[in-house]
Amino acid sequence: MLRIIKKLIMKNFFKTSLRIILILILLPIIYLNISLYYQPNFATINGQSYNEDVYHQLRFIKRHITHYENDFSFALLLRYSNIH
């Protein structure tokens, strides 16, 4: 009886280990596949084209910087970091 339990435990261990290894191999492959075929949206305004995703991120950052520019701790963070 003990041998059967040990066999089942080892079988489950190897199955789980194999699944984890396969997932660790497949995740980077899937990520690379998605990133290779990603095509960002570009918009053209006044003859200048820009990436819409980057534009929205920069607007978000600008909104928060202008909102917190009177906050003393945020001013210290800006002063002593390389964000300038």
C-alpha positions as CSV (number, residue, x, y, z in Angstrom):
1,M,0.0,0.0,0.0
2,L,2.8,2.4,0.9
3,R,4.5,1.7,-2.5
4,I,1.3,2.7,-4.3
5,I,1.1,6.0,-2.4
6,K,4.7,6.8,-3.1
7,K,4.2,6.0,-6.8
8,L,1.2,8.3,-6.9
9,I,3.0,11.1,-5.1
10,M,6.0,10.8,-7.5
11,K,3.8,10.7,-10.5
12,N,2.0,13.9,-9.4
13,F,5.3,15.5,-8.6
14,F,6.7,14.8,-12.1
15,K,3.5,15.9,-13.8
16,T,3.4,19.2,-11.8
17,S,7.1,19.8,-12.5
18,L,6.7,19.1,-16.2
19,R,3.7,21.5,-16.3
20,I,5.7,24.3,-14.6
21,I,8.6,23.8,-16.9
22,L,6.4,23.9,-20.0
23,I,4.7,27.1,-18.7
24,L,8.0,28.7,-18.1
25,I,9.1,27.9,-21.6
26,L,5.8,28.9,-23.3
27,L,5.2,32.2,-21.5
28,P,8.2,34.0,-23.0
29,I,7.4,32.5,-26.4
30,I,3.9,33.8,-26.2
31,Y,5.1,37.2,-25.0
32,L,7.6,37.5,-27.8
33,N,5.0,36.5,-30.4
34,I,2.6,39.1,-29.1
35,S,5.2,41.8,-29.0
36,L,6.5,41.1,-32.4
37,Y,3.1,41.5,-34.0
38,Y,2.0,44.5,-31.9
39,Q,1.2,47.5,-34.1
40,P,0.7,50.7,-32.1
41,N,-1.9,53.2,-33.3
42,F,-0.4,56.4,-34.7
43,A,-2.3,59.6,-35.1
44,T,-1.4,62.5,-37.2
45,I,-2.3,66.0,-36.1
46,N,-0.9,69.2,-37.8
47,G,1.5,67.1,-39.8
48,Q,3.1,65.4,-36.8
49,S,2.5,61.7,-36.0
50,Y,2.6,60.3,-32.5
51,N,1.9,57.0,-30.8
52,E,-1.5,57.3,-29.1
53,D,-0.6,55.0,-26.2
54,V,2.5,57.0,-25.3
55,Y,0.5,60.2,-25.7
56,H,-2.1,59.0,-23.2
57,Q,0.6,58.0,-20.7
58,L,2.3,61.3,-21.0
59,R,-1.0,63.2,-20.4
60,F,-1.7,61.0,-17.4
61,I,1.8,61.8,-15.9
62,K,1.4,65.5,-16.7
63,R,-2.0,65.7,-15.0
64,H,-0.6,64.1,-11.9
65,I,2.5,66.3,-11.8
66,T,0.4,69.5,-12.1
67,H,-2.0,68.2,-9.5
68,Y,0.8,67.4,-7.0
69,E,3.3,70.2,-7.8
70,N,2.3,72.1,-4.6
71,D,2.8,69.0,-2.5
72,F,6.1,69.3,-0.6
73,S,6.9,65.5,-0.5
74,F,6.4,65.3,-4.3
75,A,8.6,68.3,-4.8
76,L,11.4,66.6,-2.8
77,L,10.9,63.5,-4.9
78,L,11.4,65.4,-8.1
79,R,14.3,67.3,-6.7
80,Y,16.3,64.3,-5.5
81,S,15.5,61.9,-8.3
82,N,16.4,61.7,-12.0
83,I,12.9,62.5,-13.2
84,H,13.7,66.0,-14.5
